[in-house]
Amino acid sequence: MKFDVLERLLMDRALGHLDPDVEALLVDYLANDPTAADQAQELQNVVDGATEAVRRTGLAIELPSEIHRLMWRHRAEQALALAASFVVGVGITALVFRANLRSGNVAISSVPAQANQSVVSAAWLAPVKGKVESLPFWSNQRVYLLASVAGQSPPTARAN
């Protein structure tokens, strides 16, 4: 008999899943092969030990009260981290809007322009606008670009 077939049969026998006629044939085979009989006995001992270990009931372990405090502390830290990220996002958004307002990239103001105010030329803003729109919205590069544009003095043309 092949070793792998014998091993499967011995495992099924140790677990009690063999048909009675197949078990009778296996018992006859084991009577003629002492090494296979030893292997069958070892396998049966392992299965019995594993069954006994699984059936034992373990002691119920209660969590100490400190762990509950640690869980609440962790949840509080998560909530604070979420609130902090929201505040940082709002701050960055405000910075971007402020930089956009400083650069003169505002649609139309309801206040009439005075004669001595300077107007930003659209030709100067076009390349910067293309670069800004190509960057991801929440990126550092976009914020730095907008801040640098807000700090520069563009070439201006006098309004009539």
C-alpha positions in Angstrom: 0.0 0.0 0.0 1.2 3.5 -0.8 2.4 5.6 2.1 0.2 8.6 1.4 -2.9 6.4 1.1 -2.1 4.6 4.3 -1.5 7.9 6.1 -4.9 9.2 5.0 -6.6 6.0 6.1 -4.9 6.0 9.5 -5.9 9.6 10.0 -9.5 8.9 9.1 -9.5 5.9 11.5 -8.0 7.9 14.3 -10.7 10.5 13.9 -13.5 7.9 13.6 -14.5 8.6 10.0 -13.8 5.3 8.3 -16.5 3.0 7.0 -16.8 -0.3 8.9 -15.8 -2.4 5.9 -12.7 -0.2 5.1 -11.8 -0.3 8.8 -11.9 -4.1 8.8 -9.6 -4.2 5.8 -7.2 -1.7 7.5 -7.1 -3.8 10.7 -6.1 -6.8 8.7 -3.4 -4.8 6.9 -2.1 -3.5 10.3 -1.9 -7.0 11.7 0.6 -7.9 8.9 2.6 -4.7 9.0 4.1 -3.8 12.4 5.6 -0.4 11.4 2.2 0.7 10.1 0.6 -0.5 13.3 3.1 1.5 15.3 2.4 4.6 13.2 -1.4 4.0 13.7 -0.9 3.9 17.5 1.2 7.1 17.5 -1.4 8.9 15.4 -4.2 7.7 17.7 -2.3 9.0 20.7 -1.8 12.4 19.1 -5.5 12.7 18.1 -6.6 11.6 21.7 -4.3 14.2 23.3 -5.5 16.9 21.0 -9.1 16.0 21.6 -8.5 16.1 25.4 -6.7 19.5 25.2 -9.5 21.0 23.1 -12.2 19.8 25.5 -10.6 21.3 28.6 -12.3 24.5 29.7 -10.1 27.4 30.2 -10.4 30.0 33.0 -12.3 33.1 32.1 -10.0 36.0 32.2 -11.3 39.5 33.0 -9.7 42.6 31.6 -8.2 44.8 34.3 -9.9 48.2 34.6 -6.7 49.9 33.4 -7.3 48.5 29.9 -10.7 50.0 29.8 -9.1 53.4 30.6 -6.5 52.9 27.9 -9.2 52.1 25.4 -11.1 55.4 26.3 -7.8 57.3 26.1 -7.1 55.9 22.7 -10.6 56.9 21.5 -10.1 60.4 22.9 -6.7 60.6 21.1 -8.4 59.5 17.8 -11.1 62.2 18.2 -8.5 64.9 19.0 -6.4 63.9 16.0 -9.5 64.1 13.7 -10.4 67.5 15.1 -6.8 68.7 14.7 -6.7 67.5 11.0 -9.9 69.3 10.4 -8.5 72.5 11.9 -5.3 72.2 9.8 -7.4 71.6 6.7 -9.5 74.7 7.4 -6.3 76.7 8.0 -4.7 75.6 4.7 -7.9 76.4 2.9 -8.0 79.9 4.4 -4.4 80.4 3.5 -5.1 79.4 -0.1 -8.1 81.7 -0.3 -6.1 84.6 1.2 -3.3 84.0 -1.3 -5.8 84.0 -4.2 -7.4 87.2 -3.0 -4.0 88.9 -2.7 -2.9 87.9 -6.1 -5.8 89.9 -7.6 -7.4 86.8 -9.1 -10.9 87.9 -8.1 -13.8 87.9 -10.5 -15.5 91.3 -10.4 -15.8 93.6 -7.4 -19.0 95.3 -6.5 -17.0 98.4 -5.5 -16.0 100.6 -8.5 -12.3 100.9 -9.2 -10.6 104.1 -8.5 -8.5 105.8 -11.2 -5.2 105.4 -9.4 -5.5 101.7 -8.6 -3.4 99.3 -10.5 -4.9 96.3 -12.3 -3.1 92.9 -12.6 -2.6 91.9 -16.2 -4.3 88.6 -17.3 -1.2 87.7 -19.3 0.9 87.6 -16.1 -1.6 85.4 -14.2 -2.2 82.8 -17.0 1.0 80.7 -16.6 0.7 80.8 -12.8 -3.0 79.7 -13.0 -2.1 76.8 -15.3 0.6 75.6 -12.8 -1.7 76.0 -9.8 -4.5 74.0 -11.5 -2.2 71.2 -12.4 -1.2 70.6 -8.8 -3.3 68.5 -6.3 -5.6 70.7 -4.2 -4.2 69.8 -0.8 -0.5 69.8 -1.8 2.3 71.8 -0.3 3.5 72.8 -3.7 0.2 74.4 -4.5 0.2 76.4 -1.3 3.8 77.5 -1.8 3.1 78.6 -5.3 0.1 80.6 -4.3 2.0 82.2 -1.4 4.9 83.1 -3.7 2.5 84.6 -6.2 0.8 86.6 -3.5 4.1 88.0 -2.3 5.4 89.1 -5.7 4.5 92.4 -7.3 3.2 91.6 -10.8 3.6 94.0 -13.7 0.7 96.4 -13.5 -1.2 98.5 -16.0 -3.1 101.7 -15.0 -6.8 101.6 -15.2 -8.5 104.3 -17.1 
